[in-house]
Amino acid sequence: MVQLNAPVLQFKNSTLFGIYPKSFFCIQIQSRNSTMKPLMVEGKARARANTRKESAKIRNIRMLKKFNGTATHPRLSVFCSDKQLYAMLVDDKNKKCLFYGSTLQKLFRDPPCSIVEAAQRVGEALVRACADLNINEISSYDRNGLNHGEKLQAFEIAISNYGFLPR
């Protein structure tokens, strides 16, 4: 059983250095079984839920709420791991993948080449698939919050030569 007959401390506003914080209460709780005395703080002295530097996944989820692909203007989603690159053209309205290319596929690795060259071949295959599907514009370019690297740069050069990157 918790007893609340301990003194309650109340801190008033301080005019020191022109700071006027909201008053808050500090309650000391005593219990028979516990030796810890928790500090309860009320008011606006709570910590922020998210820090200023949010993770890449949180930013990506927020971006996906704004941009959706259609059949004529699909969303280009690119994921670049440490060793491979994966690219997809996505029609979010009909929930279909219009194109998928990866540096793991034999189509892009034959004849044997480096990962950077394979990423460039994936970009060129994406442009050919867009021409076959009569796609002239991409609604959004989704890098999944990742930074530019050699593979991603080679892929972007291949598709930007044909004007498929949105400005």
C-alpha positions in Angstrom: 0.0 0.0 0.0 1.3 3.4 -0.9 1.2 6.2 1.6 1.1 9.8 0.5 1.6 11.6 3.8 5.1 12.9 2.8 5.6 16.6 2.3 4.8 18.0 -1.1 7.4 20.3 -2.6 6.2 23.1 -4.8 8.5 25.2 -6.9 7.3 28.7 -7.8 8.3 30.6 -11.0 11.7 32.1 -11.0 12.6 35.4 -12.5 16.3 34.6 -12.5 17.7 35.4 -16.0 14.2 36.2 -17.3 13.1 32.5 -17.3 9.5 31.9 -16.4 9.0 28.1 -16.2 5.7 26.6 -15.4 5.4 25.4 -11.8 5.6 21.7 -11.2 5.2 19.4 -8.2 7.7 17.0 -6.8 6.0 14.2 -4.8 7.9 11.7 -2.8 6.1 8.4 -2.5 6.9 6.0 0.3 6.1 2.3 0.2 6.8 -0.5 2.6 8.2 -3.0 0.0 10.3 -0.6 -2.1 13.3 1.3 -1.1 13.2 3.5 -4.3 11.5 6.9 -4.1 10.2 7.9 -7.6 10.0 11.5 -8.6 6.8 12.5 -10.3 6.9 15.6 -12.4 3.8 17.3 -13.7 3.5 20.1 -16.2 5.6 20.8 -19.4 8.8 19.3 -18.1 8.4 16.1 -20.2 10.9 14.9 -22.7 10.2 15.1 -26.4 8.9 11.9 -28.0 11.1 12.2 -31.1 14.6 13.7 -31.3 15.5 16.3 -33.9 17.5 13.8 -35.9 14.9 11.2 -36.8 15.9 7.9 -38.3 15.8 7.4 -42.1 12.8 5.0 -41.8 10.6 7.6 -40.0 11.4 10.2 -42.7 10.7 7.6 -45.4 7.3 6.7 -43.9 6.4 10.4 -43.7 7.4 10.9 -47.3 5.3 7.9 -48.5 2.2 9.6 -47.0 2.7 12.5 -49.4 3.7 10.8 -52.7 1.9 7.9 -54.3 2.6 6.4 -57.7 0.0 5.7 -60.4 0.2 3.6 -63.6 1.3 6.5 -65.7 3.4 8.2 -63.0 4.9 5.5 -60.8 7.1 5.9 -57.7 10.7 4.8 -58.1 11.9 3.1 -55.0 15.6 2.3 -54.6 17.3 0.4 -51.8 21.0 0.2 -51.6 22.5 -2.3 -49.1 26.2 -2.6 -48.4 26.8 -4.8 -51.4 23.7 -4.7 -53.7 21.2 -2.2 -55.3 17.5 -2.9 -55.7 15.1 -0.8 -57.8 11.4 -0.9 -58.2 8.7 1.0 -60.1 5.6 1.0 -58.0 2.0 1.7 -58.8 0.6 2.5 -55.4 -3.0 2.9 -56.6 -3.3 -0.6 -58.0 -0.6 -2.0 -55.6 1.5 -3.4 -58.4 5.2 -3.5 -59.1 5.8 -2.4 -62.7 9.5 -3.1 -62.8 12.0 -4.8 -60.5 15.7 -4.8 -61.0 18.6 -5.9 -58.8 22.4 -6.2 -59.1 21.9 -9.8 -58.0 20.1 -10.8 -61.2 22.1 -12.7 -63.8 20.6 -10.5 -66.5 22.6 -7.5 -65.2 25.7 -9.5 -64.0 26.5 -11.2 -67.4 29.2 -10.7 -68.6 30.9 -10.5 -65.1 31.3 -6.9 -63.9 31.6 -4.8 -60.8 28.6 -3.9 -58.7 28.8 -0.3 -59.9 28.6 -1.3 -63.5 25.7 -3.7 -62.7 23.8 -0.8 -61.0 24.3 1.3 -64.2 22.8 -1.6 -66.2 19.8 -1.8 -63.8 19.2 2.0 -64.5 19.4 1.4 -68.2 17.0 -1.5 -68.0 14.6 0.7 -66.0 14.6 3.3 -68.8 13.9 0.6 -71.3 11.0 -0.8 -69.2 9.6 2.8 -68.9 9.7 3.2 -72.6 7.8 -0.1 -73.1 5.2 0.9 -70.5 4.8 4.4 -72.0 5.9 6.1 -68.8 7.3 9.5 -69.4 7.6 10.8 -65.9 8.2 9.4 -62.4 6.1 10.9 -59.6 8.7 10.6 -56.8 12.1 9.2 -56.3 12.3 7.2 -53.0 15.9 6.4 -51.8 14.6 5.0 -48.5 16.4 7.7 -46.6 19.8 6.5 -47.8 22.9 8.6 -48.7 24.5 8.7 -52.1 27.1 6.0 -52.7 28.9 4.8 -55.8 26.2 2.3 -56.7 23.4 4.8 -56.3 25.3 7.5 -58.2 25.9 5.2 -61.2 22.2 4.2 -61.1 21.1 7.9 -61.0 23.4 8.9 -63.9 21.9 6.1 -66.0 18.3 7.3 -65.4 19.0 11.0 -65.3 20.4 10.9 -68.9 16.9 10.1 -70.0 15.2 12.7 -67.8 13.5 10.3 -65.4 14.6 11.9 -62.2 12.0 14.5 -60.9 13.3 18.0 -60.3 
